[in-house]
Amino acid sequence: MSDTPETTLVETARAWCDGAGDIRNGENFRSASLGHPRVWMEIDEKGYVDCGYCDRRFVLKGGPADSKAA
């Protein structure tokens, strides 16, 4: 198991997660029953927020945690 959380870049400071990132399609297809309740989160001055259910990290594009923003 990796210590690095799955990261999703977002364009707004408000993000939601239902644990279903690659569930809907693609090579990582998984059953939708593996998700979790939808939760809304607010990105703060760190530039990211982690989902309390699945630990997915949401990073604000161009924010302090966006490594491509340099």
C-alpha positions in Angstrom: 0.0 0.0 0.0 1.3 3.4 -0.9 1.7 6.3 1.6 1.0 8.8 -1.2 -2.8 9.6 -1.5 -4.5 9.5 -4.8 -4.5 13.1 -6.0 -7.2 15.0 -8.0 -6.6 18.5 -9.3 -9.6 20.8 -8.9 -10.4 24.3 -10.1 -12.5 25.5 -7.2 -11.9 25.6 -3.4 -15.0 23.5 -2.9 -14.7 19.9 -3.8 -16.8 16.7 -3.3 -15.9 13.1 -3.1 -18.0 9.9 -3.3 -15.0 7.5 -3.5 -16.0 6.6 -7.0 -13.0 8.2 -8.9 -12.4 5.5 -11.6 -15.6 3.5 -10.9 -17.6 4.8 -13.8 -15.2 3.9 -16.7 -11.7 3.2 -17.7 -9.2 0.5 -17.2 -9.6 0.8 -13.4 -13.3 0.0 -13.5 -14.7 -1.0 -10.1 -18.2 -1.7 -8.9 -20.0 1.4 -7.7 -20.7 -0.3 -4.4 -17.1 0.4 -3.4 -17.7 4.1 -3.0 -18.8 6.1 0.0 -21.4 8.8 0.9 -20.8 12.0 -1.0 -19.0 14.6 1.1 -18.3 18.2 0.4 -14.9 19.7 1.5 -13.3 23.2 1.5 -9.7 23.7 0.5 -7.9 26.0 2.9 -4.7 28.0 2.8 -2.6 24.8 2.5 -4.1 24.4 -1.0 -5.5 20.9 -0.5 -8.0 18.9 1.4 -8.1 15.1 2.1 -11.3 13.0 2.0 -12.0 11.6 5.5 -13.4 8.4 4.0 -11.0 7.3 1.2 -8.0 9.7 1.8 -8.1 11.0 -1.8 -6.4 14.4 -1.9 -7.9 17.3 -3.7 -5.4 20.0 -4.8 -6.4 23.4 -6.0 -4.9 24.2 -9.4 -2.4 27.0 -9.1 -2.5 26.9 -5.3 0.4 26.3 -2.9 0.1 22.5 -3.0 0.0 22.4 -6.8 3.5 21.2 -7.7 3.0 22.3 -11.3 2.2 25.9 -10.3 5.8 26.9 -9.8 
